[in-house]
């Protein structure tokens, strides 16, 4: 049975997204990209743009679920709060279409795609290139979104086995 998962790596300037399909044991990358948000705009305007863009992606592709990065609490509380708001926007957009969401830490996503939780962003990007047999000339936000969706599909596959 085919499953389509949309991975989201939330941010206030760039939000990566990736659509993966699992067909039996095979996982295919259908599409991936990055929602670029103008840093000159107010946070409210960027969040509004993120809501509109993510809603459009969700409506167009109708994934079975989304995989989203759980919040990392960094040293900068202001940045952490803003990214949390972005995550909330993505969760609300998915909920409006009754699409289930699953959260994974950066460590889980990295381990899910590279086999090690302390992998660098460059290693994640390289593994994405190896798995999907294509180069990725895109922001790390996009390959992080691929890792999140891939992590979810692998966990789902393990539960089936």
C-alpha positions in Angstrom: 0.0 0.0 0.0 1.4 3.4 -1.0 1.9 6.1 1.6 2.8 9.7 1.0 4.5 11.7 3.7 5.3 15.4 3.6 8.3 16.4 5.7 8.6 20.0 7.1 11.6 21.7 8.5 10.1 24.8 10.0 11.7 28.2 10.0 10.9 31.9 9.9 13.1 32.7 6.8 13.2 29.3 5.1 10.9 26.3 5.6 12.1 23.1 3.9 9.5 20.6 2.6 9.8 17.2 0.9 7.2 14.8 -0.4 8.2 11.1 -0.2 6.2 8.1 -1.3 6.6 4.6 0.1 5.5 1.8 -2.2 6.2 -1.5 -0.6 9.9 -1.4 0.5 10.8 1.4 -1.9 10.8 5.0 -1.0 10.7 7.6 -3.7 11.3 11.4 -3.6 8.3 12.9 -5.4 9.1 16.6 -4.9 11.0 18.9 -2.5 11.5 22.6 -2.1 11.9 25.5 0.2 9.4 28.2 1.2 11.5 31.4 1.2 10.1 34.1 3.5 11.3 37.7 3.1 13.3 38.5 6.3 12.5 42.2 5.7 8.8 41.5 6.4 7.4 41.5 9.9 7.1 38.1 11.7 3.3 38.3 11.3 3.6 38.8 7.5 6.1 35.9 7.2 3.9 33.6 9.3 0.9 34.6 7.1 2.9 33.8 3.9 4.1 30.5 5.5 0.5 29.6 6.2 -0.7 30.3 2.7 2.3 28.5 1.0 2.1 25.4 3.3 -1.7 25.2 2.9 -1.3 25.3 -0.9 1.3 22.5 -0.8 -0.9 20.4 1.5 -4.0 20.9 -0.7 -2.1 20.1 -3.9 -0.4 16.9 -2.6 -2.8 15.6 0.1 -0.2 13.6 2.0 -1.3 10.8 4.3 0.7 12.6 7.1 3.3 15.2 7.8 6.6 14.7 9.6 7.8 17.8 11.3 10.9 18.7 13.4 10.2 18.9 17.1 11.3 22.1 18.7 14.9 22.4 19.6 15.4 24.9 22.5 18.5 26.9 21.6 20.4 29.6 23.4 18.3 32.3 21.8 14.8 32.3 23.3 13.5 34.8 20.7 14.6 32.6 17.8 13.2 29.5 19.6 9.8 31.2 20.0 9.7 32.4 16.4 10.5 28.9 15.1 7.8 27.5 17.4 5.3 29.8 15.9 6.3 28.6 12.4 5.8 25.0 13.6 2.4 25.9 15.0 1.4 27.4 11.6 2.4 24.2 9.8 0.5 22.0 12.3 -2.6 24.2 12.0 -2.5 24.1 8.2 -2.3 20.3 8.3 -5.0 20.0 10.9 -7.4 22.1 8.8 -7.2 19.4 6.2 -7.3 16.6 8.8 -3.8 15.5 8.1 -2.1 13.7 10.9 1.3 14.9 12.1 4.3 13.2 13.7 7.2 14.9 15.3 10.9 13.9 15.3 13.9 15.5 16.9 16.8 16.5 14.7 18.8 13.6 16.2 16.1 11.1 15.2 15.8 12.5 11.7 19.6 12.4 11.2 19.9 8.9 12.6 16.9 7.8 10.4 18.6 8.8 7.2 22.4 8.5 7.9 22.5 6.0 10.7 24.0 8.4 13.2 22.3 11.1 15.2 25.3 13.5 15.3 25.5 13.7 11.5 26.3 17.1 10.0 24.0 18.8 7.6 26.5 18.1 4.8 26.3 14.4 5.6 22.5 14.5 5.6 22.6 16.2 2.1 25.1 13.6 0.9 22.9 10.7 2.1 19.9 12.3 0.3 21.9 12.3 -2.9 23.0 8.7 -2.5 19.5 7.4 -1.6 17.6 9.3 -4.3 20.5 9.2 -6.9 20.5 12.9 -7.7 22.4 15.9 -6.6 20.8 18.4 -4.2 21.7 22.0 -4.9 19.3 23.4 -2.3 19.3 24.8 1.2 19.9 22.4 4.1 16.3 23.1 5.1 15.1 21.0 2.1 17.4 18.0 2.8 16.4 18.2 6.5 12.8 18.0 5.4 13.7 14.9 3.3 15.4 13.4 6.4 12.2 14.0 8.5 9.9 12.3 6.0 12.4 9.4 5.4 12.7 8.9 9.2 8.9 8.7 9.5 8.6 6.2 6.7 11.4 4.0 8.1 9.7 4.0 11.6 6.4 3.1 10.0 8.0 0.3 8.0 9.7 -1.1 11.2 6.3 -1.2 13.0 4.8 -3.1 10.1 7.6 -5.7 10.1 
